[in-house]
Amino acid sequence: MPVRFVARCCTLAVIGITLIGCASTGPMPYRQLPSSSYLRPHDGSRGDRMPYAYHSDVDWTHYRAAIIDPVAIYRGPDAQFENVPEQDKRMLADVMQQEFGNAIARRWRPTTSADRETLRVRITLTGAKPSKRVLGTIMKVDIGGGSYNAVQAARGKQGAFSGSVSYAVEIFDAQSDRLLAAYVEKQYPSAMNIKASLGAYDAAKAGIRKGAEQLIDGIE
């Protein structure tokens, strides 16, 4: 039996065993969020990426400006950070501040005053998972791993060993502090996106960019 064939079989066996222990958990109605009691199971176009949401009857065209609060890092016991040091949490929060801030500014005028026709947007980083860099890249180019990730990509699911980011978005009327909309979401790049698997947090950053764009698309 050729050595190369045996090596490939061993590699696939290791990958298969490892995948069994890599089941990914989704975001939840984190108990310490102000909107936690409002969040309900959600079955929308984003599938299991956004499992819980709340939407009031609101006319978004009524609002002209938005206050963007500094991105918070969730400290509750149900946070979903997987071996993420504090400095990396802060780095991801900074990336979220920039990406979501830029996206929101394209729709509403940024402001710091709680005037009429003004929203307050609160974003909370609730979890993150770094990519397993070597394995993640191998899974995209290896025959067995490539097949698995091709299926995951077609289903819109997370790739093997790929990183991710979880967060909550809460939108309030700035004057009344009434909750208008909220959701928790988990984002990650396409399972076949090799570039997003090169760095430990490249997948999480790609997910942040994707989530920022979808926030605006979802309230058009």
N, C-alpha and C positions, 0 to 999 in steps of 0.2 A: 504494500500500500504506500503510495507516494507520501513523502514527509510533508509536503505542502498541503496535501488533502487532510492529513491527520491534524496538522496545525490549525487549519481552517475549522475543522470540526470542533477542536478544543476551544477555539476562540468563540464560536457560536454557542457552545455549551455554557461557557462562562457568562456570555452576554445574556443568555436565556435565564440562567439562575439569578443573575443580578437584577434583571427586569422584574422578577417576582417581588423583590424587596423595594422596588422603586415606585410603588403606587403613590400617586400625587393627591394630596388633599386639597379641596376647594375652599374658597373663602366662606365665612360664616357671618351671621349677624353679631359681630363682636360686641360683647356685653357692655363695654364702657363707652361705646359710641353714643352721642346724643340721639341719633336716629334709630338705635337698636330696636326699640319697641315698635317702630313703624315698618321695619323691613319684613317683607313677605316673600315666600318662594316665587321665583320669577322664571318664566319659560318663554323667553323672547328670542330675537334673532341672533343673540350672542351665545346662545346655548349655555353650557355649564361654565362658561367664563364669568357670567353674571348670574349667580344662583339666587340672589336676594336683591329686591329693589322696592322702592316706594315712589309713586308719582301722584301728585295732587292734580286737580283740574286747574291748570295754569296756562295763561297766554304769554309765552315767552317774548312775543313782540312788544309787550307792554314795558319791558325793561330795556334801559339804554346804557347802563353802566354796571360794573361789577367790582366788588372788593374781593381781592384774592388773599385770603389769610395765609400766613407762613405754613408750609407743609409740616404737619405734626408726625411724630413717630409714635405709634401705638405701644403703650406700656402694659396693657392688660395681660392677665395670665393666659388668655386664649390667642395671643399673638402667634403668628406663623413664620417666624424667622428660623431658618435652618442653618445654623453655624455661620451667622453673619455678625462680625464684630461691630461694635458701636460706631467706629469711624466709617465703616462701609454703609451702615444705616443712614448716617448723616450725608454721605456722598449721594446715595440714591434719593434722599429727600431733596437735596439741592437740584438734582437732575429733574425731579418731578416739578419743583417750583418753576424751573425755567421752561420746560416743555408744556406743562399745563397752562402756565402764565401766558406764553406766546399764543397758544391755541385759543384761550379765552379772550385775549386781546383782539383777536381777529373778528370776534362776534360782538363783544361789548367793550365800551370804553373803560379802561382801568381807572379806578378812583380809590380814595381813602376815606371818603365821606359817605355816611349812611343816609343819603338823600332819598327822595322819592324816585321810583322807577330804577332802583338799584338792587342788585343781587349781592349776596355774600356767599362766596364759594370756599368751602372748607375741605381740604384733601388730607387724608391720613394714610401714611404708609403703614400697613398692617402685617406685611410679611414679605419675605424674599428668599430665594433659593439660588445660590451660585451654580453655574454650570460645572460639571465635571469635565474639564477642558479636553483632556486627551481622549477619554472614552466618548465624549459627545461628538467630537470631530470624526473619530473612527466609525461611529455608528452611522454617520451620514455618507461615508464613502465605501465602507465594507459591504459586501454583497448581502449578508444577512441583516446587518444593521440598517443598510440602505433600504431594504425591503420593508422593514418594520417602520422606519421613519416615513417612507413613501405613503404607507397606509395611514399613518398618523396625520400626515400633511393633508391627505385627501379628506380626512374626517374633521380637519380643523383642530386636531388634538395636539397636545404637547409632545415633543420629541423625547426620545430616551436620553437621559442624563442632561437634558436641557434645563437651564435656569428659568426663573420666572419672578414676577413681582405681584403682590396682592395689595390692594388699597381700598379705601372707602372715599366716596365723593358725596358730600352733603351740600345742598344748595338752599339758601334761606332768602326770604325777603329781608333786606338789610334794615328796614325801619321797624317792622313788626316782629322780626326774628321768627316768622312762621316758616316751618319746613315745607319747601316746595317739591323737592325731589331728593332721593338718596339711593345709592346702590353700593354694593361691594363687588369687586371684580378681581379676577386673576388674568394677567396678560403674559404672553410669551410669543416669540417669533414662530414663523413656519418651521415645522419639523425638518425641512430640507434646507434651511438657511445656514450654510456652513459658516459664513462670516460672523453670525451671531453666537457661535460656539467657541470662538477663539480665546476670548477673555472670560474671566470668572463671572463678570457682571454684564457682559455684552448682551446676553439674552434678556436680562432684566431691563436694561436701558432700552432695548428695542421694544419691549413690552410697554414701557412708559410712553414712548413716542406714539405707539399704536393707540394706547388708551387715551392719550390727550386728543388725538384726532377724532376718535369715536365719541368722546364726550360731546364735542360740538356737533358731530353728525347726528347724534341721538336726540338732540333737542332742536333740530331745524324745524 
